[in-house]
Each structure stands twice: as C-alpha cells, then as structure tokens.
Amino acid sequence: MWSVKDLKPYLLHDKKFIRDYAAFYIAQFRPTDSDLLSLVIEGVERFGAVNQLHVLRHAFWYPIAAAHVPQLVEILNETTDDDVALAINWILAETPAEAFAAHDELLRGSRNVAPWAIQRLKNREQLSHLKLSGAELWAELQELASICNQADAIPQEIEAGADAILLTELAKHNFPTSDEITQQLRDSTAFGSWLDMFLMDLAGRRRLSSAAPEIVRRLAIGHELVTQRAAFALGQIGEVSAVHAIQSQYRDLPITSRPAFIAGLQQIRLPQTETALLALLNEESDLTLKQNICNGLCILGSKVGIDQVLKEVENQGEDGWGVNTLLVPMAVIHGVELPNAEEKISGLETYLAQQEEQRLTMRRFDGPHSSAMLKARMATPSKLKAPAMVDTIRRESGKVGRNDPCSCGSGKKYKKCCGN
C-alpha cells in the first residue's frame, strides 16, 4: 500500500489509466495536501481537460486553496464538455469561505459557475459568519435530520450540501463529546435514519476509534447509502479493531450482507486490512464476492495480492469482469510485470477509449448542456436564519434525473449510486 506522497507524482503520468488510478487512490485518503489540486490543474494544461475528466471527478476530495480558484474558473470558461464543467463546479463548490470571499466577484461573474455551486458557497460563508457554538450547530444538524427523515427520496437539503457544511463546522467543536457520540450510536435503534448517519459521519471526521465497532454494526443492514457512509467513516477512523470485527463477523453473514462488509474493509487502509481480505478470498466460495474482494485488494494497492488476483482472473476468465482497470495500473506502479502485460495494457486502453466514445455519444444524444446538475437553480435566500440554517437551502428545479451524474460526485449515474 502507498501513502498520498507516494502516488502524487503519478497524477502527471503519461498514461491516462495511471493518472486515473492515482487520483482515485489518493481520494480515498480524503487528503489535506493542497499541492494535489495544483498537480491536477497542471495535468489539465498538459493533457487537456477531457483527458483529465476522471482525475477532476476525484479531485472533489482534494483541498482547494484561493490560488486554485481563478485557474479552475479559466478552465471552466474554456471547456465545452458538460461533464468536465460539472466536475469543476463540484470542486469549486468546496472552496473555503475565506477563499470564496477573495474571489466572490470572479465566481459570481462567470456564467459557467453553476448557481447551485454559488449557493453552496454562500451557505458556507454565511454559516462561518454566524460563528455558531457547537451546541447550536448540533441543534441545526438534528433539525436537518428531522427534515430529511420526512422526505421520500434523497432530500434536497442533502443534494444542496447542508449536511457536509454543518458537519465540517461541527467537527471543529467538542460537542457532542466523543463519549456522547459513541453512546448515541450504541443506544440507537434507528439504523439508517439520517441522524444515525450524521453521527457516523461526525465520528469519522473526529476519528473516534471508540465508535468504530458501532459503525461496523451498520454495515449489516444492507442499505447502500448507509453502507457508503459507514465505509467512509471507517476509512477516516482507520481502526484495526474494525478490521478484526468485520473479518470475524463476515463468516456468519448471509451472502447478501457480505458486499457491504467488503466495502467497509477496503476503505480501511491498514496492513491488517490486506491480510483480512486475502484470508477472506481464500475462504469465500461465491464467485461474485471473490471478484469484490479482488477489487478491494486492487483498491488498497496490495502488492502481495497481485498473484491472488491474477489467479482468480485465470480461474474465472477476464471477460466482463473489468478487474484490469484496477489491476493493471496497480501492477505498473508497483513495477510488477503481469503475464501478457502489453496485451493487457492495450486492451485496457481500448476499453477506456470505448467508454469515452460512449460518454460522448450519450452527450450528443442528450443534447447540449443536458446535465441536470448544471441546469439546477437554487433560490437565493433573503436572510440566513439562526439557528435554522436548512431553511436557506432550497432548490427550484426538479430532482436529479436517474441517468444524470450522481450529485455525490462519484462519477456514476444517479440510478447506479445514491438513487439505487
């Protein structure tokens, strides 16, 4: 396994599939290095924005500094690709309040910066000006959870980023305390409720090792959104006890629950995770779950797992698996020579070119500027109320279409991600 520092240089690798893998791998760490986005922007200048699309999508998780804003706006103003524009808007929407204030006029003056991104920035800026206490932020989050629990689908407040804004601020405070968060997770009987998911998020942001066993329990409920948030939180905490808990419980789980536990494991970047996945791979008999475990080893960048993954590819056949999108770049970066390496690299590059052609064909079919998120319009609040911040986050347009890019920034279609 690598650190962020190890893979930084690969963000400018000549091979696109290497850049894509490096960007994805680094994003799993939710990094704090502001130089990463500088490398991404340099990559756009060197290879073109379209060839950096997947890198830009993962760069949503990279810290953005004030100096990046005008560079990103320039790229945004020059692109004619809706998916590139959407990816850049998601990055810009994460601009810190101070950087937004420094480039307020530039961002508002660009017709290509989406209104929903501006709205998100304004909400973050207004919240920072209120300087709410931890108790007040916690009250806001509880009210937001109540509103979300009454919604039939992904609530508009979540699409607008209200939870991320509040959780980012609340994580800076010691309210609720670490013990209180863990106890609330332990006592909760409402797994999958929005407050329960917010508590997992908060535990992850504070890296509360005491909460890890409670979050592992949530993986078993089989809800995709809960699985995503639980796995993300476990990855942030990075607790070895969670690895052992998942491995010990996995054997007694029904097949339908096992993918969630694999998803949780592959987010925890520890040597013990690699050992656990290899053990589960040897024990597992279901072919689909074996593929999931192999993908998990590739996501972790497991050098010792390469031989095992190759063995499974040989046993099951490569057709339709798609493991090469992870295995090939991982092996190249490790310097491991795969059997028929040139053929595998050529096949992967052909596959990626076909995927790109399909994307462009869909865009031509949909028509220009068809992305629902790019057309989204949010009402401008007349006043930010305290403490009810969620009242300021509203949307005028309809919900995201099932075939549109998911608003979580995963790069998947909505129906294949949070809309599932």
Secondary structure, DSSP 4 states (H G I P E B T S, - for coil): ---HHHHGGGGG-SSHHHHHHHHHHHHTT----THHHHHHHHHHHHH-SGGGHHHHHHGGGS---TTHHHHHHHHHHH---HHHHHHHHHHHTT--HHHHHHTHHHHHH-TTS-HHHHHHHHHHHHHHHHT--HHHHHHHHHHHHHHHHT-SSS-HHHHTTHHHHHHHHHTTS--S-HHHHHHHHHH---TTSHHHHHHHHHHHHTT-GGGHHHHHHHGGG--HHHHHHHHHHHHHH--HHHHHHHHHHHTTS-GGGHHHHHHHHHH--SHHHHHHHHHHHHH---HHHHHHHHHHHHHHT-STTHHHHHHHHHHH-STTT-THHHHHHHHHHHT---TTHHHHHHHHHHHHHHHHHHHHHHHHHH-TT--HHHH---PPPS---SS-GGGG----S-PPPTTSBPTTSSSSBGGGTTT-
